[in-house]
Amino acid sequence: MIARVIVLAALLAATRSAPEAADDLELGRRGVERWGRAHAVLFDSALPVQVGAAIHNFRGTLCYQGTDTACRKLLSDDDRLDRIVAAYLDRAILGKKQSVATLFALLCAAIDVESERTGWPPEEAKRYQVYELPQSMRGNVMLVTDRGIVTRPYGIERIAVLPGIHTIATARGSNERKLYELTMGEGTAELKPIQGTVSSEPDRGTDWSLVCMQEGVRSRIEGQPVWGPGRDLVVQRPAQFISAVGLSITIDAPAVECNTTCRGAIRNAALDSIAFWRAACSRCERNHLLAVRVDGEMFIDERLTLEGPAVLTPGGSGTTFFALSGRPVAQYVRLTATPPAVTARLRADATPLAKFLAGNDSGAPAMHIAVAGRPSRCGGSADVIGCAGAGMPIELNANDFVFVGNDSPLFGRGEERIRLDIVMLHEIGHWFGLPHVDPLRSVDKSRHAIMEPGYIGDGQCITRGELGLLDDAADLGWTLRLKACDGFRIQRVSAIR
Ligand SMILES: [Zn+2]
């Protein structure tokens, strides 16, 4: 509750158009990379995102009237910013203390602002542990994750990871790779060689520009502010997704239309969309949607692979990314690729999650995604890109549009190129019960809410207002909850108001 109030305060403060979130993520990446090189550290891909999000949060909160000059000056001074990031990482990664000053607090201190005044916590728990590699293993070391391989363009002497079980690889010569399982505890570490092969697919990461983060975009539904006072936090008629641990997805795409790459792109876009939306739900139960089965393949919340013995009770919610510490939301990783010990532990439990993992889908919500022609349930118009309703099948119009991922065509025909990730984020929002929001209420003209009825493409992202909508949609009794299917339409020149 307190977090929500703080978020609202930050929202009201950040009404100016800020640089792209992607720019601040880039600042974070640069600072972490520079620090990592100086200390020969291999770090996971979440760390630069976390640092970039903290910088973006600082910009959104402090680069406005009163403190804007000092704030902007600091963020445009590369060396000074990198030094502050390095001071943060020295403590948060290499330090011994269990509680460290947040990067946000250090940035505030640099411009003589007491961070407490903003309402954001000045300290955070130390999360990362460092493993010092034995002399013989130093050099070309990689972190093997389910999202691909993480490498750094310098020699590695130590690895910074969260407590849990990790796979690392060392390379000697041309192709030969040795694999190890690294079990990190609080102050303990165990390394043992394991058998297996590793593909060299690089870490695919996540497109964080799909989340507006601190952008001051406010959304409304039919004239009603999304962040109205007196939100009733008691759920009268809980939606299934509040408590379901698993979700089952089927993708219906003709092989001639959609090859393996295409199916993989649809699956990844769906998983990322669910991960973003579910992180926003503060009315949902702690273990909701921990696992997603897509056409028989199982994906689980990445925190389950990082936890120790209490693997089925991950702490906290991904909401912290939006609300407090600038930590990324939890993504889904493929279950079969996690270390065998973790897989065995997950399957051995008798909880609803274990039942779902073992193949018992009874009572689990289902999602159906179809690559199809003009969606008939949304009027059959050539202007409708995608169509979905709460809990209803998601139809993608391959008849009139070419869907692309990373600028490459995936499926479909026609003149217009459409970003699959944006359409999926929008349609899955409907699946959760979110209605369309009023496009005219955007404060920041360079940003558009993902649930606007028109497809805009770049710059369309989940706004703060829409994060709150998921809490509303969690109650089947919410009067504005989406009922009928709703089409996501192309904005043709004549149709723009
Ligand atoms: Zn729609």
Boltz pocket constraint, residues with backbone or C-beta under 6 A from the ligand:
constraints:
  - pocket:
      binder: B
      contacts: [[A, 386], [A, 388], [A, 426], [A, 430], [A, 436], [A, 451], [A, 452], [A, 453], [A, 486], [A, 487], [A, 488]]
      max_distance: 6.0
